[in-house]
Amino acid sequence: MALTEKVMWKIYAGVLGALTTLIAQKLVTKTWEAATGDPAPDINDPETPVASAIIWAAASGLGVGISQLVMNRYVQRRWMANFARVGPSRLRTKLDF
């Protein structure tokens, strides 16, 4: 596999991953505001109720995690359509250690 192909893969997956995460976070925030009528809680603020902070953290994590899953699958499909093989490296998610 050529070095340029690996670089192209990292740029392609990185840009789409960053955009997907930003859009997902904005979407989760807007959904929270629509559902509760309140702005998203600041989980670092000691005045924020623990239940709200936990629900916000779970909703935010779930939203971003699902968007990353969808983005990873999309990037792999597009790469396979263009190059007829799997991408040069495995995409990572926030859950990978």
Backbone bond lengths (Angstrom), bond angles and torsions (degrees), N, CA, C in turn:
res aa  C-N    CA-C-N  psi(-1)  N-CA   C-N-CA  omega(-1)  CA-C   N-CA-C  phi
1 M - - - 1.437 - - 1.527 109.01 -
2 A 1.258 116.80 131.16 1.458 121.87 -176.13 1.528 110.95 -71.24
3 L 1.321 114.78 149.55 1.460 120.45 178.65 1.526 110.49 -61.54
4 T 1.318 117.13 -38.93 1.469 119.83 -179.07 1.529 110.99 -63.59
5 E 1.331 117.21 -33.12 1.453 120.29 178.66 1.532 110.34 -67.23
6 K 1.320 117.26 -39.46 1.464 120.99 177.83 1.527 110.89 -65.47
7 V 1.319 116.76 -41.18 1.461 120.61 178.87 1.522 109.91 -65.84
8 M 1.326 116.42 -43.67 1.455 121.18 178.82 1.540 110.08 -60.59
9 W 1.334 116.80 -40.93 1.464 121.74 178.37 1.526 110.93 -61.83
10 K 1.325 116.72 -45.59 1.465 120.78 -178.06 1.526 111.46 -65.29
11 I 1.309 116.91 -39.59 1.465 120.47 178.67 1.527 109.73 -67.56
12 Y 1.309 116.76 -47.99 1.470 122.21 -178.82 1.529 110.90 -59.39
13 A 1.322 116.87 -52.16 1.460 121.16 -178.41 1.531 111.27 -68.58
14 G 1.317 117.44 -37.52 1.461 120.94 -179.28 1.512 113.32 -66.59
15 V 1.315 116.07 -45.43 1.470 120.14 179.74 1.526 110.43 -65.13
16 L 1.327 116.62 -47.28 1.472 118.91 179.50 1.528 111.40 -65.56
17 G 1.316 117.67 -36.70 1.456 120.86 178.04 1.520 112.19 -64.34
18 A 1.318 116.72 -43.94 1.465 120.67 179.37 1.528 111.23 -65.23
19 L 1.311 116.73 -44.98 1.466 120.43 178.86 1.527 111.36 -63.20
20 T 1.317 116.02 -42.42 1.459 120.26 179.81 1.520 111.16 -62.05
21 T 1.326 117.52 -42.76 1.460 121.08 -179.84 1.520 111.27 -65.21
22 L 1.318 117.74 -43.23 1.461 120.67 178.11 1.524 111.86 -62.64
23 I 1.311 116.52 -44.83 1.465 120.48 -179.91 1.524 110.58 -65.73
24 A 1.325 117.31 -41.84 1.468 120.54 179.64 1.522 110.97 -62.73
25 Q 1.324 117.11 -42.24 1.463 120.08 -179.92 1.529 110.59 -64.04
26 K 1.325 117.38 -41.98 1.472 120.73 177.33 1.529 110.42 -63.60
27 L 1.324 117.23 -41.89 1.457 121.66 -179.89 1.531 111.17 -64.53
28 V 1.318 117.41 -42.87 1.467 120.98 178.12 1.530 109.88 -63.66
29 T 1.327 117.02 -41.39 1.463 120.61 178.87 1.520 111.54 -62.78
30 K 1.324 116.84 -46.19 1.475 120.56 179.26 1.528 111.15 -65.26
31 T 1.321 117.85 -37.61 1.459 121.33 177.52 1.521 110.57 -64.43
32 W 1.328 116.55 -42.05 1.471 120.99 177.54 1.528 110.05 -59.68
33 E 1.341 115.25 -47.23 1.461 119.90 -178.86 1.528 111.47 -63.03
34 A 1.328 117.28 -38.84 1.462 120.70 179.05 1.530 111.37 -69.51
35 A 1.320 116.82 -37.66 1.464 120.48 -176.80 1.525 112.77 -76.21
36 T 1.336 116.47 -38.21 1.463 119.44 -174.67 1.520 113.44 -102.63
37 G 1.310 117.31 -23.19 1.454 120.92 -175.55 1.519 112.55 81.37
38 D 1.308 117.02 0.50 1.469 122.85 179.41 1.523 109.78 -116.42
39 P 1.333 117.21 155.59 1.468 118.21 174.03 1.529 110.56 -66.89
40 A 1.305 115.58 159.57 1.471 120.43 178.84 1.528 109.49 -59.02
41 P 1.324 117.28 138.04 1.462 119.50 -176.81 1.526 112.18 -71.68
42 D 1.315 114.72 151.33 1.464 120.79 172.35 1.522 106.00 -89.23
43 I 1.328 116.50 107.26 1.464 119.61 -174.27 1.526 112.90 -69.20
44 N 1.308 118.12 -13.39 1.465 121.52 178.02 1.520 112.89 -90.18
45 D 1.327 116.96 -8.72 1.458 121.64 179.69 1.525 109.65 -80.49
46 P 1.335 118.40 122.16 1.466 119.80 -179.14 1.529 113.33 -65.07
47 E 1.321 117.82 -17.71 1.468 121.22 178.48 1.537 112.39 -80.12
48 T 1.318 117.47 -15.06 1.463 121.47 178.63 1.524 108.65 -71.64
49 P 1.331 117.50 128.81 1.465 119.36 177.79 1.531 111.28 -59.22
50 V 1.325 116.05 141.51 1.461 121.34 -176.90 1.532 110.60 -59.46
51 A 1.315 117.46 -41.01 1.467 120.31 -179.30 1.531 111.11 -60.69
52 S 1.323 117.34 -42.94 1.472 120.65 178.58 1.518 110.94 -64.72
53 A 1.318 116.74 -41.46 1.463 120.52 179.95 1.527 111.27 -64.10
54 I 1.330 116.80 -41.66 1.467 120.30 -179.87 1.524 110.69 -67.94
55 I 1.326 116.87 -43.80 1.466 119.86 179.45 1.525 110.56 -64.02
56 W 1.329 117.16 -41.24 1.463 120.67 178.35 1.532 110.87 -63.30
57 A 1.324 116.92 -44.71 1.470 120.68 179.93 1.527 110.59 -62.08
58 A 1.325 117.32 -42.81 1.461 120.90 179.47 1.529 111.03 -65.54
59 A 1.325 116.92 -45.74 1.467 120.81 -179.97 1.525 111.32 -63.83
60 S 1.315 116.13 -42.50 1.453 120.71 179.96 1.531 110.86 -65.10
61 G 1.318 116.32 -45.96 1.467 120.30 179.20 1.512 112.46 -63.39
62 L 1.318 116.73 -41.85 1.458 120.96 179.05 1.531 111.01 -65.09
63 G 1.317 116.74 -44.02 1.460 120.19 -179.98 1.521 112.88 -62.82
64 V 1.320 116.52 -45.61 1.464 120.31 -179.96 1.530 110.43 -69.57
65 G 1.326 117.28 -39.32 1.466 120.69 179.18 1.514 112.67 -62.22
66 I 1.328 116.66 -44.29 1.462 120.46 178.83 1.524 110.52 -65.62
67 S 1.318 116.98 -40.32 1.471 119.05 179.47 1.524 111.10 -64.77
68 Q 1.332 118.08 -37.30 1.461 120.69 177.50 1.525 111.09 -66.31
69 L 1.324 117.02 -39.62 1.459 120.86 177.25 1.529 110.34 -60.02
70 V 1.327 115.94 -48.29 1.468 120.50 179.90 1.529 110.57 -62.85
71 M 1.333 117.03 -43.43 1.469 120.65 179.88 1.529 110.91 -63.75
72 N 1.335 118.28 -43.62 1.466 121.10 -179.89 1.522 111.03 -60.16
73 R 1.311 116.36 -43.48 1.463 120.13 179.57 1.532 110.93 -66.76
74 Y 1.329 116.75 -39.68 1.460 120.84 178.59 1.533 111.05 -63.26
75 V 1.331 116.52 -46.49 1.472 120.55 -179.06 1.529 110.12 -61.61
76 Q 1.320 117.17 -43.55 1.468 119.51 179.26 1.531 111.73 -62.91
77 R 1.346 116.38 -43.25 1.476 119.20 178.75 1.526 111.68 -62.50
78 R 1.339 116.45 -43.55 1.468 119.64 179.96 1.530 110.61 -64.65
79 W 1.334 116.69 -41.00 1.461 120.41 179.61 1.522 110.12 -63.44
80 M 1.329 116.63 -44.48 1.468 120.10 -179.71 1.528 110.94 -65.38
81 A 1.331 117.50 -35.63 1.465 120.40 178.57 1.527 110.87 -66.35
82 N 1.334 116.82 -35.01 1.464 120.14 -177.51 1.521 113.56 -85.98
83 F 1.339 117.63 -33.70 1.463 120.23 -172.92 1.526 113.66 -119.37
84 A 1.325 118.68 -0.97 1.465 124.21 177.20 1.533 112.84 58.94
85 R 1.332 117.85 30.55 1.466 122.36 174.41 1.523 108.54 -161.01
86 V 1.313 114.67 164.44 1.458 120.94 179.95 1.524 109.30 -66.29
87 G 1.330 116.27 151.71 1.463 121.15 178.99 1.521 112.69 -57.07
88 P 1.333 118.08 158.28 1.461 122.42 -174.25 1.527 114.89 -66.42
89 S 1.301 119.15 -18.75 1.464 119.66 177.81 1.516 109.36 -146.89
90 R 1.307 114.66 158.39 1.459 120.35 179.91 1.503 109.22 -75.64
91 L 1.334 116.86 135.28 1.455 120.32 176.50 1.515 109.74 -73.48
92 R 1.308 117.42 142.52 1.454 121.82 -179.94 1.521 109.74 -101.74
93 T 1.307 115.13 152.72 1.438 121.02 174.94 1.518 108.25 -120.70
94 K 1.301 117.18 174.18 1.472 121.58 179.52 1.529 110.96 -64.81
95 L 1.325 118.26 -20.71 1.452 121.66 -177.77 1.520 113.28 -85.40
96 D 1.333 118.58 -9.86 1.467 121.47 178.51 1.521 109.80 -75.69
97 F 1.319 115.40 136.42 1.467 119.96 178.47 1.494 110.57 -110.62
